[in-house]
């Protein structure tokens, strides 16, 4: 298999738009990545900005729509793919997109909070899965939360 996997760090250019339809739910957003470098006189300089379209599917799409906002620092990993579509006038278009396999808020740029989600059907006595997500398993202790609390340190500012 000849997949091209890329990782891009940058800032969300828009809040992800969630699209639901007859096929699969997906979310799309744009990421701007600007290279920074030290110039000949030792000053930090911005290079050109590259824009990437990112697409995520199914549960990842719903999570993105709830989690990422315009301006958030993000790190995206995914397969580089060719997207083909027609506009309202029937004109054909193509473009490269990153089919996201992982998207995260960049913790090197600020504080990040995480909430684990599960499908409703995974809860005891829950109705059939309607695609709804909840933030935690009701009545259960998440072992990752216990480990995180034990290892959490107080944030100190200088």
Buried (B, 14 or more C-beta within 10 A) or exposed (E): EEEEEEEBBBBBBBBBEBBEEEEEBBBBBBBBBEEEEEEEEEEEEEEEEEEBBBBBBEBBBBBBBBBBEEEBBBBBBBEEBEEEEEEEEEEEEEEEBBBBBEBBBBEEEEEEEEEEBBBBEEBEEBEEEEEEBBEBBEEEEEEEEEEEEEEEEEEEEE
